[in-house]
Amino acid sequence: MRVSGLLSVAAVALVALAGCQPQGPDPLPPVGEKLVAQQRLDCEKRGGRYGPGGASGALFCFTTPRDAGKSCSRASDCSTACLARSRSCAPIEPLVGCQDILTDDGARMTQCIE
């Protein structure tokens, strides 16, 4: 009787532990075309446009900054970059290519993002 009681307890314990076994490895993050599709979807959910930019043709999520086109005289006036020629905040982010921008102290410099 005592042995059968122990067997019952052991059987219940094994069934309970079986529920604790991992179901398999964690899924790996997407790569290749699946990664590009996920990045495109994430970009579009944020209101951006996903596509190639710069000389390399690398893929970017292009968004319109909240202060696009606002007048500026230094970098800190904008959430992105203050364009030197127009003295306005950049109309798109990221600002790919080479652009003349104004620094935090209002000095003109060329910034290149490829």
QUIZIRA-V790004 format. One line per field, one symbol per residue. phi: phi as a letter, one per 20 degrees, with the letter a starting at -180 (. if undefined). burial: b if it has 16 or more other ideal C-beta (glycine too) atoms within 10 Angstrom, else e. A space follows every 10 residues. Layout:
phi = ???
burial = ???
//
This chain:
phi = .fffffffff fffffffffe ffeqffffff clffffffff fffffenede afbmffmgec deceffdgnf fbcbgffcfd cefffelcfg ebcfeeodce cdefenfebd ddcd
burial = eeeeeeeeee eeeeeeeeee eeeeeeeeee eeeeeeeeeb eebeeeebeb eebeeeeeeb bebebebbee ebeebebbeb bbbbeeebbb ebbebbeebe bbeeeeeeee eeee
//
